[in-house]
Amino acid sequence: MDLVLGFGHQGLAHRVRVLFEQREEFHFFPRGDFADEALEVGPHRNMAGPGLLLLSNVRPPPPEAAAWVASEPGLARHLQRTLWLDRGKAGEEDLRALAAAAAAAVAAAGVGGLRVVAAPTRLAGEVTDLLPEWVPLEPRAPSHLLCVARLPAGDVTAGQHGEWNGQSCPWAGQPTEGRAGRRRVAAAVAAAAAAAAAAEGRAPAEAGGAAAPADGPEAAAAEAAEAPEPRAVLPLLEVRYEYRWGLVPAEWGFAMRGEAPPERPFADAPASAVHKLDEALRMLGLHERAHHAAAAGAPQPWAIDLGAAPGAWTQHLVRCLGYAVAAVDPAELAPSVLELPAVRHVRALSEAAGPALEALLPAGGAELLVSDMCAHPVQAVKVLRPLLRLLRPGGLLVMTLKLPGVGRDRTGVVARVRRDLGPEVVESSVKAVWLLSNTACERTLIARRAHV
Ligand SMILES: C[S@@+](CC[C@H](N)C(=O)[O-])C[C@H]1O[C@@H](n2cnc3c(N)ncnc32)[C@H](O)[C@@H]1O
């Protein structure tokens, strides 16, 4: 069965796709074989749009997979809907046929009450209008869900198909409309051609139709007339859609926002930054490990929290993972954090905190060093690096990278940070993750202290 996760914007679908690819390293998806592949099915360069992630051939039984979706805090906060797709496909013009097939399935299954869940959302109304009147619609307390998704037909490589705010490629065929439009088309066409060339094992320059659009309508027309027959079909200009659907028990659905009273974990945390740390530590399996260590009577581990104020991370480390925390920040901690017996506030800049931390920590050093200092990553690493000696060999570093500028490709800064951390950390352990709780400009860096 295929499962579509629907988010508020494509950036979130993108992050979950990357986490799917990293599922061997990080515990976000359940362990074991989860699905064949994860495909972003929405605009990739543009952060708006349907924000869908299609997980094909999901292995766990749907109730199990649905339970995971509901229990994964990052998903529970950001997901808007889930769609289970197990039935046939209908062409884009065939919504009427789909509605007829769905009605027949509703009759065969003896459905007591039906809700239509769709992506894009407006489809729900269109499908509902096409269902016969006898279909028992029960949007509030359904027994079953009719899931309908409009998805690209055939293979679409993320980032190359031309949808813009829900409309098919409005700039296709209008490359001369303004300088920005020309640049956008040139970049998209070049990327699609390069990918097509790479897939065929050719050099990108050979891809037909990959040239930047000409300057002005006449020049563009002349160039088009002279252009050789394209050797690569550019998906940018070639997206076709189809409908996929499924009829499933209502329990498999994800409670949509505003429907169930929103459960707000960490409602009493002094800052919403707590979600970032919780997500990172969960992915590293630290919650489980802390639980087992406490059950086995291990001594209370220490953590260093750099840039700790107002104290959400510190509070989380103490309350949920059982750490004693040295919280470093010249700013004040919230009184509720300060009064926790396992918290020591080192009221100083990290640059000056070394001696105080040395005096506090046990001889073996801290288990964990976390940093959420607001500083450019290069500056933050400069400040943090001398303190890595206070982390025990094998201990973990978790650090928010607050990146300047926009764009998804942050490999340059991450490479610089990796280099600057030096031999104090295990080189292969350094990973930059884009958590669901990170902002568009943040990544979370994870590394392990070297045995030096
Ligand atoms: C985003 S806040 C941290 C929020 C915190 N993680 C929480 O959960 O409450 C960033 C903090 O970094 C601190 N900071 C910035 N530069 C610092 C430095 N060099 N040393 C220590 N703290 C620093 C600021 O004072 C600020 O309180």
The ligand as a MOL file (V3000), in Angstrom:
LIG
                    3D

  0  0  0     0  0            999 V3000
M  V30 BEGIN CTAB
M  V30 COUNTS 27 29 0 0 0
M  V30 BEGIN ATOM
M  V30 1 C 18.3210 30.9220 20.8050 0
M  V30 2 S 18.8930 31.2760 22.3770 0 CHG=1
M  V30 3 C 19.0330 29.6710 23.0390 0
M  V30 4 C 17.7370 29.0680 23.4560 0
M  V30 5 C 17.9420 27.8600 24.3220 0
M  V30 6 N 18.4870 26.7430 23.5720 0
M  V30 7 C 16.6780 27.3910 25.0100 0
M  V30 8 O 16.2790 26.2710 24.7610 0
M  V30 9 O 16.1050 28.1340 25.8030 0 CHG=-1
M  V30 10 C 20.5540 31.7110 22.1050 0
M  V30 11 C 21.3320 32.0620 23.3230 0
M  V30 12 O 22.7040 32.0750 22.9590 0
M  V30 13 C 23.3520 32.9330 23.8740 0
M  V30 14 N 24.7070 33.2070 23.3740 0
M  V30 15 C 25.0760 33.8270 22.2280 0
M  V30 16 N 26.4190 33.8490 22.1430 0
M  V30 17 C 26.8970 33.2070 23.2370 0
M  V30 18 C 28.2000 32.8890 23.7100 0
M  V30 19 N 29.2840 33.2360 23.0200 0
M  V30 20 N 28.3010 32.2080 24.8640 0
M  V30 21 C 27.2130 31.8370 25.5430 0
M  V30 22 N 25.9580 32.1210 25.1630 0
M  V30 23 C 25.8010 32.7970 24.0150 0
M  V30 24 C 22.4210 34.1310 23.9480 0
M  V30 25 O 22.6440 34.8510 25.1450 0
M  V30 26 C 21.0530 33.4550 23.9130 0
M  V30 27 O 20.5240 33.3290 25.2000 0
M  V30 END ATOM
M  V30 BEGIN BOND
M  V30 1 1 1 2
M  V30 2 1 2 3
M  V30 3 1 2 10
M  V30 4 1 3 4
M  V30 5 1 4 5
M  V30 6 1 5 6
M  V30 7 1 5 7
M  V30 8 2 7 8
M  V30 9 1 7 9
M  V30 10 1 10 11
M  V30 11 1 11 12
M  V30 12 1 11 26
M  V30 13 1 12 13
M  V30 14 1 13 14
M  V30 15 1 13 24
M  V30 16 1 14 15
M  V30 17 1 14 23
M  V30 18 2 15 16
M  V30 19 1 16 17
M  V30 20 1 17 18
M  V30 21 2 17 23
M  V30 22 1 18 19
M  V30 23 2 18 20
M  V30 24 1 20 21
M  V30 25 2 21 22
M  V30 26 1 22 23
M  V30 27 1 24 25
M  V30 28 1 24 26
M  V30 29 1 26 27
M  V30 END BOND
M  V30 END CTAB
M  END
